[in-house]
């Protein structure tokens, strides 16, 4: 299983906004500079986060983005699922077509268990857990 760059960057953006956005909206150019991520790449991630209600944004002077909930209410699983696939095997994808051997696959229980462990762990870690004290 490989967490996508998009997913890793989304987590970094969310943590940065949580740490720096207590007083209002945060400009993405500032997040990009602090996180050393290109602004163009961040601009490809933001629509997913806004559309799904994780961030709200305001355009213009003094605009930017802010969290819509408390940092303790965002799980890593939620963010990573929006920005990529978390399944360790393609045959476990939601809506994916199981392979022809799925019914008799000797390794399928291993991947199912790994998938459950991974998702349970990521459900238990929040943005607040990643923030500096």
C-alpha positions in Angstrom: 0.0 0.0 0.0 1.2 3.4 -0.9 -0.2 6.7 0.4 -0.3 9.1 -2.5 1.7 12.3 -2.6 -1.7 14.1 -2.9 -2.8 12.5 0.4 0.4 13.3 2.3 0.2 16.9 1.1 -3.5 17.2 2.0 -2.6 16.1 5.5 0.2 18.7 5.7 -2.1 21.5 4.4 -4.8 20.6 7.0 -2.3 20.5 9.9 -0.8 23.8 8.8 -4.2 25.5 8.6 -5.2 24.0 12.0 -2.0 25.4 13.6 -2.0 28.8 11.9 -5.6 29.5 11.2 -7.0 30.1 14.7 -7.6 33.8 13.9 -9.2 33.5 10.5 -8.4 32.6 6.9 -5.0 31.5 5.8 -3.6 32.3 2.4 -2.5 29.3 0.5 0.7 31.0 -0.6 1.7 31.1 3.0 0.9 27.4 3.5 2.8 26.6 0.3 5.9 28.5 1.6 5.8 26.9 5.1 5.2 23.4 3.7 7.6 23.7 0.7 4.8 22.5 -1.6 4.2 24.2 -4.9 1.1 26.5 -4.9 -0.1 24.9 -8.1 -0.1 21.4 -6.4 -2.0 22.7 -3.4 -4.5 24.3 -5.7 -5.3 20.9 -7.2 -5.9 19.5 -3.7 -8.1 22.3 -2.3 -11.2 21.7 -4.4 -11.6 18.2 -3.0 -11.3 19.5 0.6 -13.7 22.4 0.0 -16.3 20.3 -1.9 -16.4 17.8 0.8 -16.8 20.4 3.6 -13.4 20.0 5.3 -12.3 23.6 4.4 -14.1 26.8 3.6 -12.6 29.5 1.4 -12.9 33.2 0.7 -11.4 34.9 -2.4 -9.9 38.4 -2.4 -7.9 40.5 0.0 -7.8 38.9 3.4 -9.1 35.7 1.9 -7.8 32.2 2.2 -9.0 28.9 3.7 -10.0 27.7 7.2 -11.1 24.5 8.8 -14.9 24.0 9.1 -14.6 21.9 12.2 -12.4 21.5 15.2 -9.1 19.7 14.4 -10.1 16.9 16.7 -13.0 16.1 14.4 -10.9 15.3 11.3 -9.5 11.8 11.0 -6.6 10.9 8.8 -8.7 8.2 7.2 -11.3 10.8 6.1 -8.7 13.0 4.5 -6.7 10.2 2.9 -9.8 8.5 1.5 -10.8 11.8 -0.2 -7.4 12.2 -1.8 -6.6 8.7 -2.8 -7.1 5.0 -2.3 -6.2 3.3 1.0 -6.8 -0.3 0.0 -3.7 -2.5 0.1 -4.9 -4.5 -2.9 -6.9 -3.4 -6.0 -9.4 -6.2 -5.4 -10.5 -4.5 -2.2 -11.5 -1.2 -3.8 -15.0 0.0 -3.2 -17.0 -0.7 -6.3 -13.9 -2.4 -7.7 -14.4 -5.6 -9.7 -13.1 -8.6 -7.7 -10.6 -10.8 -9.5 -11.8 -14.1 -10.9 -10.0 -15.9 -8.0 -11.5 -13.8 -5.2 -13.7 -16.6 -4.0 -10.8 -19.1 -3.7 -8.0 -16.7 -3.0 -5.8 -17.9 -0.2 -4.3 -14.5 0.4 -7.5 -12.5 0.4 -8.1 -12.8 4.2 -4.6 -11.3 4.8 -5.5 -8.2 2.6 -8.9 -7.9 4.2 -7.4 -7.9 7.7 -4.6 -5.5 6.7 -7.3 -3.2 5.2 -9.3 -3.3 8.4 -6.3 -2.7 10.7 -5.1 0.3 8.5 -8.5 1.9 8.4 -9.2 1.4 12.1 -5.8 3.0 12.9 -6.3 6.0 10.6 -9.8 6.5 12.1 -8.2 6.9 15.5 -5.7 9.6 14.5 -6.9 13.2 14.1 -5.4 16.4 12.8 -5.2 17.6 16.4 -3.0 14.6 17.2 -0.5 15.9 14.6 -0.4 19.5 15.7 2.4 21.0 17.8 1.4 21.5 21.4 
